[in-house]
Amino acid sequence: MIVAILEDCPLQSARVVQLLEQHGHQPVACADGDRFVAQFRQQRCDAMLLDWEVPGRDGVEVLKWARAKLPQALPILMVTQRDDEEDIVLALEHGADDYLQKPIRERELLARLNAQFRKQLRLGDPEASFEAGGYTFSPEARSVSFPGGKATLPAREFALATLLFRNLGRILTKDFLSQRIWGQADRKYDASLATYVSNLRSALGLRPRNGMVISTVYNYGYRLERV
């Protein structure tokens, strides 16, 4: 996941960047609130970690901008030295999903960030039909209809296709996918995932000429995207 970091302390920023990289994320750090806003007007991210007291727009002003201009489902966590109850309430009322006080506890930060991703990346109603990218999913029959064809899929391949299409454009980690499909995050399922992805490419016509592809993010996960 791409995690945008607003933090003006170089040591703190470097520490968080290293932590996120070690756990498979793609951190993008900025030390100034105005530059942060300018950058993420143009660049997509999957979550934000915002310090409060930074040059330019402060963290809460950036939070207000993000809630007004970016998708409402975007997870935003305040990470700050401020520990006054009024400050915490203010940030939460302006749309922060969580509030962490410095000094950062690394395991807690990761756990809270991952909790937000779990809320964001959900299957939705597993019994409900849905449409995405011109593909219509019928869970009861485990069938997928699309321009030029229709396919009935095995249960696990249908579950994988559902996850990819419900999160179109997002990188889904192998751990996340195996947890959803097999009930546990274990890299022993990597080969099976690769096989399922290959089968889906063939069964659903996920090729560049059809405008939809599953991209492999090396040693990390998969992303369904339009081309």
N, C-alpha and C positions, 0 to 999 in steps of 0.2 A: 504494500500500500504506500502511496505517496503521502508523506506527513509533512505539513508546513509548520515550521517552528519560528516563532517570533521571540527572540531572546538576545539581549544586548551584551550579556557577559560572555566573552569568548570562551572561557573555560567551561562554563555551564552549557553553552551551545555545543561545544565539541564533545562533551560528555554525553549529551542526549543524542547527538548525531551518531556517535559510535555505538551506543546502546541499540538504537533502532536498526542500524545497519547489521549488527550482529544477529538480529532477529528477523532479517529478511525484508525490512521496510526500506523505502527510498526517501530519506529525510532531505528537506530543502530548507536551509536556515537563512534567516534575515534578521538584522539587528535594529532596523528602523521601521516604525509603523507605516509611514507613508510609502516607503519602497516596497514593503510587504504587500500593501493594498495594490500598488501598481503592478507588481509581479503576478498576483493571483487574480487580477482581472483577466489576465491572459492565459494563465497556466492552471490546469486542473489539479486538485489535490483530493485526498480521501479523508483527511482529518487535519485539524489544526491544534497546535499547542501554543498558547498565548501567554507571555509574561505581561504583567500590568504596566510597570514603569519602564518605558523604553522611549528613545528619541522619536520625534514626529508624533503621529497619532498614538495614544496609549492603547494598551491591550483591550480595554473595554470599548473604546471608540472603534477599534478594528473589529471587535465582536459585533457591535451594532451594524457596521457596514456588511459584514459577512451574512448576518441574518437577514438583512434587507436585500442583498444582491445575489447570494449564492443559494444552492439547493438547501431546503430546510432540513433535510436528513443528514447534512454534513456534520460529523461529530466535532465539537469544539470543546477543548479542555483548557481551563485557566490553570497556569502553573506559576505561582507567585509567592513572594514573601509575605504578602498581606494576609493577616490572620484574623482581622476584625470581623465580627459577625455581620455587620452592616455591609462590608465589602463583599463578603461571600454571597449574601442575599442579593446585592445589586447585580453581581455578575450572573447569577442564576436567573434572575428576573429578566435580564437582557438576552438570555438565550444560551448561556453556557450549559453544556451537558454534564460537566463535572468540574470540580475545583480541587486542585492539589496545592498544598503548601510546601514551600521550600524549607529545608533542604530536601531535594528529591530522593525518594527511596525507589531504586531502580525497579525492583520487582513489582512494587505497587503501581508505578507509572505504566509498566507494560500490562499489568492485569487490568487496570482501568481503561487503557486504550483498547485492549482486546475485547473488553466487555462492550464498549461502544461499537466496535466492528461487528460483534455478534448480534447486536440489536439491529444494525443497519443491513447486514447481509442475512436475510432470512428467506425462507422458502415461500412465505405467504401461506394461504390456505391450500394444503396439499390436495384437496379434493376439488378445487375450483379450476375450471378451464381458464386459460389465459392466452393472450396473443402478444408476441414480441417480434419485431423485425420481419413481419410478414409470415411468421410461423405460428400456428395455432395448436396449443397443447390440450389434450383431453386425458386427464389423469386416470379416469376410470378404465379407459381402453388402452392406456399407455401408448397412445398414438399421437403423431405429429403430422399436421397437414401444412403444406407449403406450396408455393407456385411450382407447378410441374410435378408434384408427387405427394405421397403420403407414406409414412413409415410407422410400423408398430415395433416398439423397442423392448428389450428385456428390462426388468425392473431397475437394475442399477444403472444401466445406460440412460434410461428415462430420467432417473433422479439426477444424474450428472447433467444431462441436457437441460433440465429444469433449472438447476442452479446457474448454469452458464447464461441462459436466456433471461432469467430474472435479474441478473447482474451484468447485463450487456455493457461492455466497455470497461469493466473492472477486472483487475487481476485477482484471481482466487488462488490462494496458496494450496499446495498439495495437502498440507496438514488440515486445512479447513475442509477441503473436499473429502478427504478420507474420514474425517470426523462425521460429516453429514451422511456419507454413503455407507460406511461400515461401523460407525459408532465409536471409532477411536482414531486418534491422530497417530499414524504409524507409517514410516517410510517403506515398510514392507509392501505397501499397496501401490507404490509408484509405478511398477510395471503394469499392473492391472489398469491403473488410470490411463497410462499411455495407450494401452490397447483399446479402452473404451473411447478415448478421444479419436483414435484412428477410425474406429467403427462409426462414430457419429459423423465424422467428416464425409464418409462414404454414404451413409444412410440418409443424411439430411442435405446432401449437396453443399456442404460448407466449403466452398471453393471461391477464389477471387472472382471468377467469371459470374458467380451468382451473387456477389456482393456481401457475403458473410464468411468469415474465417475464424477458426480457433487458432490463436497464436500460442506457442510454447514459450514461456519465460524461463530460461535455462535454470535448471536446478531449483526452481521456485514454485511455479504453478502454471496456470493457463488463463487466457483471456479470450472471450468471444468479442469480435469487433466487426464493424462495417468497413468495407473497403471501396 
